[in-house]
């Protein structure tokens, strides 16, 4: 909505904290910011355009020639502007409940519009205009969704004003002093994370969702990112790259911002000592295990209590569910409590700047 220096602090500097940025953003917003741009067409000038070089005047290349493969994703994500409008229409029927349901991956609580927005099939101005109108009418769901759209602008602004982030640098330079796991051990842990074989069901289900569909629920992006950085001690850049390769809605600024938030190296990030407990997150946001069962059918017969931490289930329950840990489902590749202690030590180098 705004250019990189249009929303500034009172001292005419760029923001690095979201909430004051959001407040200034909303204060600056006016109807002209929400109007669509008018694109003029000048057919009479086309004769002045440079001719298309013969070397590239060969027609539209095939998707296969550009390295794409057939996935069948159109069954779940209808293509084109028509698909975008269908999804938007469906979401607007649910938007008033967005603030209530958006954190629960087993329910239809989010918009599912990110891929359409990423590829320009939906106008950010149009979405903001709709969200802002509904917010003014009293919709808490629309207000929460508008905040998410402002986060998008925030990360765009951060990247535009700090282009060094595109080179892999931490927003907080001192966080580049952190020594991450390396070598064969790190590669083995990273592969288990990528393949959804960590032994933590919510983390694994989230990675299966990504690998199978090219999509991951926003709450789960935070969970798996925190797990990679703060449970496994793996450099956030590894996860950032994996997401870039697998997300249909990949957009650099938001992806980088999200990973740096999770690793605590970014602007307005979570404190370094805030470490998501994957079991607690699972119990809180997938209490009945519906999402886990959807992506890990091997665990479907476990109780709603045990499905969040199968290794804590009794032997009789495991046998009744037909589960042999280490065979049908992996044991945890790391102990969360021990990993938390290791992470606090790892982050000692940045304590003073956190």
Number of C-alpha atoms within 10 A of each C-alpha: 15 14 10 16 14 13 23 16 14 9 6 10 10 17 22 18 13 17 15 13 20 19 12 16 19 15 10 13 14 10 7 8 14 17 11 12 9 6 6 6 8 7 7 7 8 9 8 7 7 7 8 9 8 7 6 9 9 9 6 7 9 9 10 9 8 8 7 9 9 8 10 9 12 11 8 8 16 15 13 14 13 11 16 22 16 11 17 19 12 13 19 16 9 17 25 20 18 22 17 14 18 21 19 20 20 18 12 14 19 22 17 19 19 17 19 23 16 15 14 13 17 19 14 18 15 13 18 20 18 15 23 21 14 19 18 11 11 12 19 18 21 26 22 20 24 22 19 12 16 21 18 17 21 26 21 20 21 22 19 16 14 12 11 12 19 13 7 13 17 23 24 16 12 15 22 16 13 15 13 17 16 11 7 9 10 16 13 12 19 21 13 17 23 21 14 25 22 24 22 26 28 30 26 22 24 25 26 22 20 21 17 14 17 19 22 23 19 14 15 23 21 16 21 25 25 25 25 22 23 31 25 24 24 23 20 24 17 14 21 19 13 11 26 16 11 16 17 18 21 19 18 18 19 19 20 27 27 20 24 26 22 28 29 27 26 24 18 16 21 16 15 21 15 14 22 19 16 22 16 13 17 24 18 12 19 20 18 17 23 16 21 27 19 15 20 19 10 16 23 17 16 22 16 15 14 18 26 27 21 23 19 11 15 10 13 9 15 20 11 10 15 15 18 15 15 11 8 11 19 18 17 17 16 14 10 20 11 10 17 20 13 15 20 16 11 19 19 13 16 17 15 7 9 17
